[in-house]
Each structure stands twice: as C-alpha cells, then as structure tokens.
C-alpha cells in the first residue's frame, strides 16, 4: 500500500529554507569601458527622472534640475559665474541661461554682470531662494522616509564619490570637445580671411 505524501507545514518549509545554504550570486561580467559608462549614465538618468517625479508629485516648488542649481548656489557663500555653474552641472550655456532666467522671474536667484566682463553673469541665491531650498529638502526627506529600502543601501558616500569622478571626467571631455570645436572654427575663419588679405 502506497503511503500518502505528507504536505509540508509552513514551519517545516521555513526551517528547510533557512537550513539550505544560500548560493552566492555570480558577479556580472565586466562591460567594456564605453558600455560601462553608458550603463551608469542610463542608471543615473533613471534616478534623476524618478527623483524629479517624486518632487513634482509632492508639490515641491521646482523639479530636480532647479533644485540642483539652487543647491550648487547654496553650497558657496558668494555669487558664482553662470558659465562655471553650467559646466559643473553638465548643461549648455543656453540651457543655463534659460533656467536662471526662469528662477530669476520667480525671485529665487539674482543675476548680475561681473566687474571684469560685462558680458559674463554671476548668479546668487535670494532669501526667497534659500527658503525654497530648505522647503524642498524637507519635502524630499519626507518622501524618502516612505521607502525603507533606501536606508539599507550601504556605502552611499563611496558611491557618490565614484559618480562624481565620472561626472567630472565627462565634463572634462565636454570641455575638450568645446575647445577643439572653437579651435577648428578659428582656423576655418583664418583660412577664409587669408585670400582676402592677399588681394
């Protein structure tokens, strides 16, 4: 007579799972450098999009890009050059100009010409900008408390340092490309003016 198989109780199943040695996850194969940098950029973009959505759904005064700009201004006691700000944040001069114009209209930043070059602009936080920055930090903190997983992430400071180094490297590439483009434009202008000078 065949014995009827006994169903395992939840307790027995739990004990069996606990006693079973966990298998170590095999490390993912290393990607070639260009693909690895692109993968990090994609992950950073996903984080940026999610953070921006969280801020806007929480009725913050602005999104992540504006918060990043105000945060960069708040990190320094004095006004900062608009061009340097754009370079540090990895955005073009045109985008930085548009962004600061909108924040200036909202009364969150002040923009003034530099003494050395009237064409250059300095940007500084206004008192209203400082209040908005503080309020956004509060909103952000309240939203992140809802996710217990974030508190379990280890080595956040080390991750930030590595991501910052990657951002700085990409910005150096951006600056090098810009200098190369300017040099090529200058060379093309000189070559076009040479025949006119000969005549």
C-alpha positions as CSV (number, residue, x, y, z in Angstrom):
1,X,0.0,0.0,0.0
2,X,1.4,3.3,-1.0
3,X,1.8,6.0,1.6
4,X,0.1,9.3,1.0
5,X,2.7,12.0,0.7
6,X,2.5,14.4,3.6
7,X,2.2,18.1,2.9
8,X,4.9,20.2,4.5
9,X,3.8,22.7,7.0
10,X,4.7,26.3,6.7
11,X,7.0,25.9,9.7
12,X,8.8,23.0,8.2
13,X,9.2,24.7,4.9
14,X,10.7,27.8,6.5
15,X,13.2,25.7,8.5
16,X,14.2,23.9,5.4
17,X,14.8,27.2,3.5
18,X,16.8,28.6,6.4
19,X,19.0,25.4,6.6
20,X,19.6,25.4,2.9
21,X,22.9,27.2,2.2
22,X,22.4,30.3,0.1
23,X,24.1,30.3,-3.3
24,X,26.5,33.1,-4.0
25,X,25.4,35.2,-6.9
26,X,27.9,35.1,-9.7
27,X,29.4,38.5,-10.4
28,X,28.2,40.1,-13.7
29,X,30.8,40.1,-16.4
30,X,32.6,43.4,-16.8
31,X,31.5,45.6,-19.6
32,X,33.8,47.3,-22.0
33,X,34.6,50.9,-20.8
34,X,32.3,52.8,-23.2
35,X,29.4,50.5,-22.5
36,X,30.0,50.6,-18.7
37,X,30.0,54.4,-18.7
38,X,26.8,54.4,-20.8
39,X,25.1,51.9,-18.4
40,X,26.0,54.2,-15.4
41,X,24.6,57.2,-17.3
42,X,21.4,55.3,-18.0
43,X,21.0,54.4,-14.3
44,X,21.7,58.0,-13.3
45,X,19.1,59.2,-15.8
46,X,16.5,56.7,-14.3
47,X,17.4,58.0,-10.8
48,X,17.1,61.6,-12.0
49,X,13.7,61.0,-13.6
50,X,12.3,59.2,-10.6
51,X,13.5,62.0,-8.2
52,X,12.1,64.7,-10.4
53,X,8.7,62.9,-10.5
54,X,8.7,62.5,-6.7
55,X,9.4,66.2,-6.2
56,X,6.7,67.3,-8.6
57,X,4.1,64.9,-7.2
58,X,4.9,66.1,-3.7
59,X,4.1,69.7,-4.8
60,X,7.6,71.0,-4.4
61,X,8.3,74.4,-5.8
62,X,10.5,73.0,-8.6
63,X,12.0,69.9,-10.1
64,X,15.3,68.2,-9.7
65,X,17.3,70.4,-12.2
66,X,16.3,73.6,-10.5
67,X,17.0,72.0,-7.1
68,X,20.5,71.0,-8.3
69,X,21.2,74.6,-9.4
70,X,19.9,76.2,-6.2
71,X,21.8,73.6,-4.1
72,X,25.0,74.4,-6.0
73,X,24.5,78.1,-5.3
74,X,23.7,77.4,-1.7
75,X,27.0,75.5,-1.3
76,X,29.0,78.7,-1.8
77,X,28.6,81.9,0.2
78,X,29.4,84.2,-2.8
79,X,27.8,84.5,-6.2
80,X,29.0,82.1,-8.9
81,X,29.7,82.6,-12.6
82,X,27.0,81.3,-14.8
83,X,29.4,79.6,-17.2
84,X,31.1,77.7,-14.4
85,X,27.8,76.7,-12.9
86,X,26.7,75.3,-16.2
87,X,30.0,73.4,-16.7
88,X,29.8,71.9,-13.2
89,X,26.2,70.8,-13.7
90,X,26.9,69.5,-17.2
91,X,24.4,71.8,-19.0
92,X,24.9,74.1,-22.0
93,X,25.2,77.8,-21.7
94,X,21.8,78.3,-23.5
95,X,20.0,75.9,-21.1
96,X,21.7,77.6,-18.0
97,X,20.6,81.0,-19.3
98,X,17.0,79.9,-19.7
99,X,17.0,78.2,-16.3
100,X,18.4,81.1,-14.4
101,X,16.0,83.5,-16.2
102,X,13.0,81.4,-15.0
103,X,14.4,81.3,-11.5
104,X,15.1,85.0,-11.5
105,X,11.5,85.7,-12.6
106,X,10.3,83.5,-9.6
107,X,12.5,85.6,-7.3
108,X,14.7,82.7,-6.3
109,X,18.0,83.9,-7.7
110,X,19.6,87.2,-8.6
111,X,21.7,87.7,-11.8
112,X,24.3,90.5,-12.2
113,X,27.1,91.4,-14.6
114,X,30.7,90.7,-13.4
115,X,33.1,93.6,-13.0
116,X,35.7,92.1,-15.2
117,X,33.5,91.3,-18.1
118,X,30.1,92.9,-18.6
119,X,29.0,90.0,-20.8
120,X,29.5,87.5,-18.1
121,X,26.9,86.9,-15.4
122,X,27.1,86.0,-11.7
123,X,24.2,84.1,-10.1
124,X,23.3,84.2,-6.4
125,X,20.6,82.8,-4.2
126,X,18.0,85.3,-2.9
127,X,16.5,85.0,0.6
128,X,13.4,83.5,-1.1
129,X,15.6,81.0,-2.9
130,X,17.2,79.9,0.4
131,X,13.7,79.4,1.9
132,X,12.6,77.4,-1.1
133,X,15.7,75.3,-1.0
134,X,15.1,74.5,2.7
135,X,11.5,73.6,2.0
136,X,12.4,71.3,-0.9
137,X,14.9,69.4,1.4
138,X,12.0,68.9,3.9
139,X,9.7,67.6,1.2
140,X,12.4,65.3,-0.2
141,X,13.2,63.9,3.2
142,X,9.5,63.2,4.0
143,X,9.1,61.4,0.7
144,X,12.2,59.2,1.1
145,X,11.1,58.0,4.6
146,X,8.3,56.1,2.7
147,X,10.9,53.7,1.2
148,X,12.6,51.6,3.9
149,X,14.9,50.1,1.3
150,X,16.8,53.3,0.9
151,X,18.0,53.1,4.5
152,X,19.6,49.7,3.7
153,X,21.9,51.0,1.0
154,X,25.5,50.7,2.2
155,X,28.4,52.8,1.1
156,X,26.5,55.7,-0.2
157,X,29.4,58.2,0.3
158,X,31.7,55.9,-1.7
159,X,29.1,55.6,-4.5
160,X,28.7,59.4,-4.6
161,X,32.5,59.9,-4.8
162,X,32.7,57.5,-7.8
163,X,29.8,59.0,-9.6
164,X,31.2,62.5,-9.0
165,X,34.5,61.4,-10.5
166,X,32.7,60.0,-13.5
167,X,30.7,63.3,-13.9
168,X,34.0,65.3,-13.7
169,X,35.6,63.1,-16.3
170,X,32.7,63.5,-18.7
171,X,32.7,67.3,-18.1
172,X,36.4,67.3,-19.0
173,X,35.6,65.5,-22.2
174,X,32.9,68.1,-22.8
175,X,35.4,71.0,-22.3
176,X,37.9,69.3,-24.6
177,X,35.4,68.9,-27.3
178,X,34.4,72.6,-26.9
179,X,38.0,73.8,-27.2
180,X,38.5,71.6,-30.2
181,X,35.4,73.0,-31.9
182,X,36.5,76.6,-31.1
183,X,40.0,76.0,-32.5
184,X,38.6,74.5,-35.7
185,X,36.2,77.4,-36.1
186,X,39.1,79.9,-35.6
187,X,41.3,78.0,-38.0
188,X,38.5,78.0,-40.6
189,X,37.9,81.7,-40.2
190,X,41.7,82.4,-40.5
191,X,41.9,80.3,-43.7
192,X,38.9,82.1,-45.3
193,X,40.4,85.6,-44.4
194,X,43.8,84.7,-45.9
195,X,42.8,85.1,-49.6
196,X,41.1,88.4,-48.9
197,X,44.3,89.7,-47.2
198,X,46.4,88.6,-50.2
199,X,44.1,90.5,-52.6
